[in-house]
Amino acid sequence: MADIEDLRNMVSSFRVSELQVLLGFAGRNKSGRKHELLLRALHLLRSGCSPAVQIKIKELYRRRYPRTFDGLQDLAQQHLQPTPLMAPVHPDVQMKSLPFYDVLDVLIKPSSLGTHAGQRFHHEKYFIFALTPQQVREVCISRDFLPGGRRDYMVQIQLRFCLAETSCPQEDNFPNSLCIKVNGKLFPLPGYAPPPKNGVEQKRPGRPLNITSLVRLSSAVPNQIVVTWAPEIGKTYSMSVYLVRQLTSPLLLQRLRMKGIRNPDHSRALIKEKLTADPDSEIATTSLRVSLMCPLGKMRLTVPCRAVTCSHLQCFDAALYLQMNEKKPTWICPVCDKKATYESLIIDGLFMEILNDCTDVDEIKFQEDGTWCPMRPKKETLKMSSPCIPKIDLRQSAVVPPPETSSTKKGDVIDLTLESSSDDEEDSDPPLKKRCVYMSKAEEMHNKGFVFY
């Protein structure tokens, strides 16, 4: 017979009339609202329904979606030789863990969206899940009221999509033209898809979806998800739902500290390896300069870390790195631009020692033996430059003209100590005024090329 999850999906897609027919066929109460009827039908499946009830479910489903059953044999033969109705419900798909979420429960295992015969343009699939009283309680007590009257839950119902690939854990990946309805209400996808390129619709970047606001927080009423998407040749997608607890960057930093600090000797060995002379190289590196400033915030490191997959010594600040990825998760090393996942981060013990021992410098230099020394900026003494006039002994010095050339005439030696007749008339002037006159003459001679001895 069909997988129980197949039957659940079929029942969740039934209308009121089909649910009433099914419940009447099974001898159950068929009065009430749709969600009450659906809940009874699901309880019917949980308690283990007979093959006759299973055939009735498939019959009702075939009437509503006749194309889905194209090519199938009659119902009696299906009972003898079951034929898969859809792609595998639970393919062996694993999703990559998200650092900022702890998974508390799996509400819907990774289920293949698959393809249905006869659906050429848009595919549609129904999913259903119910919360236990304990799960409802965990979500409700985690509620936090934000400014503006908004509500937020630290425990959330999270919807994720990925490629149905089993070779390795998968990242979030949305199908084309994705549309999601939770309990009949359209769920707005976050952000915007990139604009069309060359007339072709570009994919929206995948991410986990918090659908808590549209989920019925009750253990008595099941929740229904309807997914519509456009098929892609050669690609099949998977969908899953989880109960998760959202984490904060300070908590992740605390967990990183608890993981431990890498032994300083590990970094010293890496330094020696980098500074070991290469016999094939003509240039030998004898020292290595490293900054104590974080390349992200341009501030001094507080918790120096890097990924174990990075080959460089330069660290970045763990607290700032986690804060940035909490807002927009990229997990890219700011030094080498390679992947630096949370799981691969390690606090560097050698840099912790350096930061504690050296509080007044922003750069250090490593030596070949693994030792280090601070790189302090050289103190440059500022020399005050002022117009400098040659010192002249006015009593003994004389002005000697430059050597005679074809373009200059021989000049006479002028004794600046000789007083002219005009000077005789100005004997009453103070000596300082005479000195200024002599200095002006000296400057004039100097500018014309005369040399003073």
C-alpha positions as CSV (number, residue, x, y, z in Angstrom):
1,M,0.0,0.0,0.0
2,A,0.9,3.6,-0.3
3,D,3.2,5.2,2.3
4,I,1.4,6.7,5.2
5,E,2.9,10.1,4.4
6,D,1.5,9.9,0.9
7,L,-1.9,9.3,2.3
8,R,-1.6,12.2,4.8
9,N,-0.7,14.5,1.9
10,M,-3.7,13.3,-0.1
11,V,-6.0,13.7,2.8
12,S,-4.7,17.2,3.5
13,S,-5.6,18.3,0.0
14,F,-9.3,17.2,0.4
15,R,-12.2,19.6,0.4
16,V,-15.0,19.4,2.9
17,S,-17.1,17.2,0.7
18,E,-14.3,14.7,0.2
19,L,-13.5,14.6,3.9
20,Q,-17.1,13.9,4.7
21,V,-17.3,11.0,2.2
22,L,-14.1,9.5,3.7
23,L,-15.3,9.8,7.3
24,G,-18.7,8.5,6.4
25,F,-17.0,5.5,4.6
26,A,-15.0,4.8,7.8
27,G,-18.0,5.1,10.1
28,R,-16.8,8.3,11.7
29,N,-18.6,11.6,12.5
30,K,-18.7,13.7,9.4
31,S,-20.2,16.9,10.8
32,G,-18.3,20.1,11.7
33,R,-16.0,22.6,10.2
34,K,-13.2,21.7,7.7
35,H,-10.3,21.7,10.2
36,E,-12.4,19.4,12.5
37,L,-13.0,17.0,9.7
38,L,-9.4,17.1,8.6
39,L,-8.3,16.4,12.2
40,R,-10.6,13.4,12.4
41,A,-9.3,12.1,9.0
42,L,-5.7,12.4,10.2
43,H,-6.5,10.6,13.5
44,L,-8.0,7.9,11.3
45,L,-4.6,7.5,9.6
46,R,-2.7,7.6,12.9
47,S,-4.7,4.8,14.4
48,G,-4.0,2.6,11.4
49,C,-6.6,2.5,8.7
50,S,-7.6,-0.6,6.7
51,P,-6.7,-1.3,3.1
52,A,-10.2,-0.4,2.1
53,V,-9.9,3.0,3.7
54,Q,-6.6,3.5,1.9
55,I,-8.1,2.6,-1.4
56,K,-11.0,5.1,-0.7
57,I,-8.5,7.9,0.0
58,K,-6.7,7.2,-3.3
59,E,-10.0,7.0,-5.1
60,L,-11.1,10.4,-3.8
61,Y,-7.7,11.9,-4.6
62,R,-7.9,10.5,-8.1
63,R,-11.3,12.1,-8.6
64,R,-9.8,15.5,-7.6
65,Y,-6.5,15.2,-9.4
66,P,-7.2,12.7,-12.3
67,R,-4.0,13.6,-14.2
68,T,-1.9,12.5,-11.3
69,F,-3.1,9.0,-11.7
70,D,-2.6,8.8,-15.5
71,G,-1.0,5.5,-16.5
72,L,-1.9,3.8,-13.2
73,Q,-3.8,0.5,-13.2
74,D,-7.2,0.1,-11.7
75,L,-7.5,0.3,-7.9
76,A,-7.8,-3.5,-7.4
77,Q,-4.6,-4.1,-9.2
78,Q,-2.9,-1.3,-7.2
79,H,-3.8,-3.2,-4.1
80,L,-1.9,-6.3,-5.5
81,Q,1.0,-4.4,-7.1
82,P,1.5,-1.0,-5.6
83,T,2.7,1.7,-7.9
84,P,4.4,4.8,-6.5
85,L,2.1,7.8,-6.8
86,M,4.8,10.4,-6.3
87,A,8.5,10.8,-6.0
88,P,9.9,9.4,-2.7
89,V,8.5,11.2,0.2
90,H,11.6,11.0,2.4
91,P,14.6,10.9,0.2
92,D,17.9,10.6,2.0
93,V,18.5,14.3,1.9
94,Q,20.4,16.1,4.6
95,M,20.4,19.9,5.0
96,K,23.4,21.9,6.2
97,S,23.1,22.9,9.8
98,L,22.4,26.6,10.5
99,P,24.7,28.1,13.2
100,F,22.0,30.5,14.5
101,Y,19.4,27.7,15.0
102,D,19.2,24.6,17.2
103,V,16.8,22.0,15.8
104,L,14.4,20.8,18.5
105,D,12.2,18.6,16.4
106,V,11.6,17.5,12.8
107,L,8.0,18.3,11.9
108,I,8.2,17.2,8.2
109,K,11.1,15.2,7.1
110,P,12.8,16.2,3.8
111,S,10.1,15.4,1.3
112,S,10.7,15.4,-2.5
113,L,8.5,17.9,-4.4
114,G,8.9,15.7,-7.4
115,T,7.0,16.1,-10.6
116,H,3.5,15.0,-11.5
117,A,2.3,13.8,-14.9
118,G,0.2,16.2,-16.8
119,Q,1.5,19.3,-14.9
120,R,3.5,21.2,-17.4
121,F,3.8,24.7,-16.1
122,H,3.3,24.9,-12.3
123,H,3.4,22.1,-9.9
124,E,1.6,22.0,-6.6
125,K,1.9,19.8,-3.5
126,Y,0.2,19.7,-0.1
127,F,1.9,19.0,3.2
128,I,0.4,18.8,6.7
129,F,1.8,18.7,10.2
130,A,0.5,18.9,13.7
131,L,2.2,20.2,16.9
132,T,2.2,18.4,20.2
133,P,1.1,20.2,23.4
134,Q,4.7,20.4,24.5
135,Q,5.8,22.0,21.2
136,V,3.0,24.5,21.3
137,R,4.0,25.4,24.9
138,E,7.7,25.9,23.9
139,V,6.7,28.2,21.1
140,C,4.3,30.3,23.2
141,I,6.6,30.8,26.2
142,S,9.4,32.0,23.8
143,R,7.3,34.9,22.6
144,D,8.9,38.3,22.9
145,F,7.1,41.6,22.2
146,L,9.2,44.0,20.1
147,P,8.8,47.8,19.7
148,G,5.8,48.7,17.7
149,G,3.6,45.9,19.0
150,R,5.3,43.2,16.9
151,R,5.8,39.7,18.2
152,D,8.7,37.5,17.7
153,Y,9.3,33.9,18.8
154,M,12.7,32.5,19.8
155,V,11.3,29.0,19.2
156,Q,10.0,29.0,15.6
157,I,8.5,26.8,12.9
158,Q,11.1,26.9,10.1
159,L,10.5,25.9,6.5
160,R,13.4,25.0,4.3
161,F,14.0,24.0,0.6
162,C,16.9,22.4,-1.0
163,L,17.9,20.4,-4.0
164,A,17.0,16.7,-3.6
165,E,20.7,15.6,-3.7
166,T,22.1,13.0,-1.4
167,S,25.8,13.3,-2.1
168,C,26.4,15.9,0.6
169,P,24.5,18.2,3.0
170,Q,22.5,20.7,1.0
171,E,22.3,24.5,1.3
172,D,19.0,26.3,1.2
173,N,17.8,26.6,-2.4
174,F,14.4,27.8,-3.7
175,P,12.6,26.4,-6.7
176,N,11.7,28.8,-9.5
177,S,8.5,30.8,-9.1
178,L,8.0,29.6,-5.6
179,C,4.7,30.3,-3.9
180,I,3.9,29.2,-0.4
181,K,0.5,29.2,1.5
182,V,0.3,28.3,5.1
183,N,-3.2,27.5,6.3
184,G,-4.6,29.2,3.3
185,K,-2.6,32.5,3.7
186,L,0.1,33.5,1.4
187,F,3.6,33.6,3.0
188,P,5.6,36.5,1.7
189,L,9.1,35.4,0.7
190,P,11.9,37.6,2.1
191,G,13.8,40.0,0.0
192,Y,13.5,40.3,-3.7
193,A,14.5,38.1,-6.6
194,P,17.3,39.6,-8.8
195,P,16.0,41.4,-11.9
196,P,15.6,39.3,-15.1
197,K,18.9,38.9,-17.0
198,N,18.6,38.6,-20.8
199,G,14.9,38.0,-20.3
200,V,15.4,35.0,-18.1
201,E,14.1,35.0,-14.5
202,Q,16.9,34.8,-12.0
203,K,16.7,32.6,-8.9
204,R,15.9,34.1,-5.5
205,P,18.7,33.3,-3.0
206,G,17.7,30.5,-0.7
207,R,17.3,30.9,3.1
208,P,15.3,29.3,5.9
209,L,11.7,30.7,6.3
210,N,10.1,31.5,9.6
211,I,6.4,30.6,9.2
212,T,5.5,30.8,12.9
213,S,3.2,33.8,12.4
214,L,0.9,31.7,10.1
215,V,1.0,28.5,12.1
216,R,-1.9,27.5,14.3
217,L,-0.4,27.2,17.8
218,S,-2.7,24.5,18.9
219,S,-2.3,20.7,19.3
220,A,-5.9,20.2,18.3
221,V,-5.8,21.7,14.8
222,P,-3.3,20.5,12.1
223,N,-1.4,22.9,9.8
224,Q,-1.4,22.8,6.0
225,I,1.3,24.0,3.7
226,V,0.6,24.3,-0.1
227,V,3.7,24.7,-2.3
228,T,3.6,25.8,-5.9
229,W,6.6,26.0,-8.1
230,A,7.8,26.0,-11.7
231,P,9.7,22.8,-12.8
232,E,13.3,22.8,-13.9
233,I,14.8,20.3,-16.3
234,G,17.1,17.9,-14.5
235,K,16.4,19.4,-11.0
236,T,14.2,18.1,-8.2
237,Y,13.7,19.9,-4.9
238,S,13.0,18.9,-1.3
239,M,11.0,20.6,1.4
240,S,11.2,20.1,5.2
241,V,9.8,21.7,8.3
242,Y,11.5,22.0,11.7
243,L,10.9,23.3,15.2
244,V,14.0,25.4,16.0
245,R,15.3,27.7,18.6
246,Q,16.9,30.9,17.3
247,L,20.3,31.8,18.8
248,T,22.1,35.1,19.2
249,S,25.7,36.1,18.3
250,P,26.7,36.5,22.0
251,L,25.6,32.9,22.6
252,L,27.5,31.6,19.6
253,L,30.6,33.5,20.9
254,Q,30.2,31.8,24.2
255,R,30.0,28.4,22.6
256,L,33.1,29.3,20.5
257,R,35.0,30.1,23.7
258,M,33.8,26.9,25.3
259,K,35.2,25.0,22.4
260,G,38.6,26.0,23.6
261,I,41.6,28.1,22.5
262,R,44.2,26.7,20.1
263,N,47.6,26.0,21.6
264,P,50.0,28.9,20.9
265,D,52.6,26.3,19.7
266,H,50.4,25.5,16.7
267,S,50.7,29.1,15.4
268,R,54.4,29.2,16.2
269,A,54.9,26.1,14.1
270,L,52.9,27.8,11.3
271,I,55.2,30.8,11.5
272,K,58.3,28.8,11.3
273,E,56.9,26.9,8.3
274,K,56.1,30.2,6.5
275,L,59.6,31.6,7.2
276,T,61.6,28.5,6.4
277,A,63.9,29.3,3.5
278,D,62.9,27.8,0.2
279,P,66.0,26.4,-1.6
280,D,64.3,27.0,-5.0
281,S,63.5,30.7,-4.2
282,E,66.0,33.5,-4.7
283,I,64.2,35.6,-2.1
284,A,64.4,34.5,1.6
285,T,61.7,35.8,4.0
286,T,63.2,36.3,7.5
287,S,60.3,38.1,9.2
288,L,56.5,38.4,8.9
289,R,54.5,41.5,9.8
290,V,50.9,40.9,11.1
291,S,48.4,43.5,12.2
292,L,46.5,43.4,15.5
293,M,43.6,45.3,13.9
294,C,40.5,43.5,12.8
295,P,40.0,43.8,9.0
296,L,36.3,44.0,9.5
297,G,35.9,46.9,11.9
298,K,39.4,48.4,11.7
299,M,39.6,48.1,15.5
300,R,41.9,46.3,17.8
301,L,41.2,42.6,18.1
302,T,39.5,41.3,21.2
303,V,38.8,37.7,20.4
304,P,41.3,36.8,17.6
305,C,40.1,33.9,15.5
306,R,40.3,32.4,12.0
307,A,39.1,29.3,10.3
308,V,41.1,26.1,10.5
309,T,40.9,26.0,6.7
310,C,42.7,29.3,6.4
311,S,46.4,29.3,5.6
312,H,47.1,32.9,6.8
313,L,48.2,34.0,10.3
314,Q,46.1,37.2,10.2
315,C,43.1,37.0,12.5
316,F,39.8,38.7,12.6
317,D,37.6,39.5,15.6
318,A,35.2,36.7,16.4
319,A,32.5,38.9,18.1
320,L,32.3,41.2,15.1
321,Y,32.3,38.4,12.6
322,L,29.4,36.7,14.3
323,Q,27.4,39.9,14.6
324,M,27.8,40.5,10.8
325,N,26.7,36.9,10.0
326,E,23.8,37.2,12.3
327,K,22.4,40.0,10.2
328,K,23.4,38.6,6.8
329,P,24.9,35.1,6.9
330,T,27.7,34.7,4.3
331,W,30.4,33.0,6.4
332,I,33.3,34.4,4.2
333,C,36.7,35.0,5.7
334,P,37.4,38.8,5.5
335,V,41.2,38.1,5.0
336,C,41.3,35.5,2.2
337,D,37.6,35.6,1.0
338,K,37.2,31.8,1.4
339,K,34.5,30.0,3.3
340,A,34.9,30.3,7.0
341,T,32.0,28.4,8.6
342,Y,31.1,28.7,12.2
343,E,32.1,25.1,12.8
344,S,35.6,25.8,11.4
345,L,36.4,28.8,13.6
346,I,39.0,28.6,16.3
347,I,40.4,31.2,18.7
348,D,44.2,31.7,18.3
349,G,46.0,31.2,21.6
350,L,49.3,32.9,20.4
351,F,47.4,36.1,19.4
352,M,45.6,36.1,22.7
353,E,49.0,36.2,24.5
354,I,50.3,38.9,22.2
355,L,47.2,41.1,22.8
356,N,47.5,40.7,26.6
357,D,51.2,41.5,26.6
358,C,51.2,44.3,24.0
359,T,48.5,46.9,24.6
360,D,50.1,49.9,22.9
361,V,50.9,48.7,19.4
362,D,48.8,47.8,16.4
363,E,51.3,45.7,14.5
364,I,53.9,43.0,15.3
365,K,56.7,41.2,13.5
366,F,57.3,37.5,13.7
367,Q,60.9,36.1,13.5
368,E,62.1,32.8,12.0
369,D,62.2,31.1,15.4
370,G,58.6,31.9,16.1
371,T,59.3,34.8,18.5
372,W,57.7,38.2,17.9
373,C,58.4,41.9,18.6
374,P,56.2,44.9,18.5
375,M,56.4,47.3,15.6
376,R,56.4,50.7,17.2
377,P,56.1,53.8,14.9
378,K,59.4,55.8,14.6
379,K,59.1,59.1,16.4
380,E,59.9,61.7,13.9
381,T,61.3,65.0,15.3
382,L,60.0,67.9,13.6
383,K,62.8,70.4,12.6
384,M,61.6,74.0,12.4
385,S,62.9,75.5,9.2
386,S,63.2,79.3,9.0
387,P,64.8,81.6,6.4
388,C,68.5,81.4,6.9
389,I,70.7,84.4,6.1
390,P,74.5,83.7,6.0
391,K,76.3,84.9,9.0
392,I,78.6,87.8,8.0
393,D,81.4,89.3,10.0
394,L,80.9,92.9,8.9
395,R,84.3,93.9,10.1
396,Q,86.4,91.2,8.3
397,S,84.3,89.7,5.6
398,A,84.4,90.7,2.0
399,V,82.4,89.8,-1.0
400,V,84.2,87.8,-3.7
401,P,82.6,87.7,-7.1
402,P,82.0,84.3,-8.9
403,P,84.7,83.1,-11.3
404,E,84.9,85.0,-14.6
405,T,83.0,83.4,-17.4
406,S,82.1,84.4,-20.9
407,S,78.8,85.7,-19.7
408,T,80.0,87.5,-16.6
409,K,82.2,90.5,-16.0
410,K,84.9,90.6,-13.4
411,G,83.6,92.2,-10.3
412,D,85.4,94.3,-7.7
413,V,85.9,93.3,-4.1
414,I,83.6,95.4,-2.0
415,D,84.4,95.9,1.6
416,L,81.2,96.4,3.4
417,T,83.0,97.9,6.4
418,L,83.9,101.0,4.3
419,E,81.6,103.9,5.0
420,S,80.5,106.2,2.3
421,S,80.1,109.9,2.5
422,S,76.4,109.4,2.9
423,D,77.2,107.2,5.9
424,D,79.2,110.1,7.4
425,E,76.2,112.2,7.2
426,E,74.2,109.5,9.1
427,D,76.5,109.1,12.0
428,S,73.7,110.0,14.2
429,D,71.8,106.8,13.2
430,P,71.9,103.9,15.7
431,P,74.2,101.0,15.0
432,L,71.3,98.6,14.5
433,K,70.1,100.6,11.5
434,K,73.5,100.5,10.0
435,R,73.6,96.7,10.5
436,C,70.2,96.4,8.7
437,V,71.6,98.4,5.8
438,Y,74.7,96.1,5.6
439,M,72.5,93.0,5.8
440,S,70.3,94.2,2.9
441,K,73.4,94.8,0.8
442,A,74.7,91.4,1.6
443,E,71.4,89.7,0.6
444,E,71.3,91.7,-2.6
445,M,74.9,90.6,-3.4
446,H,74.2,87.0,-2.5
447,N,71.1,86.9,-4.8
448,K,73.3,88.2,-7.6
449,G,75.7,85.3,-7.2
450,F,78.5,86.7,-5.0
451,V,80.1,84.4,-2.5
452,F,80.8,85.4,1.1
453,Y,83.9,84.3,2.9
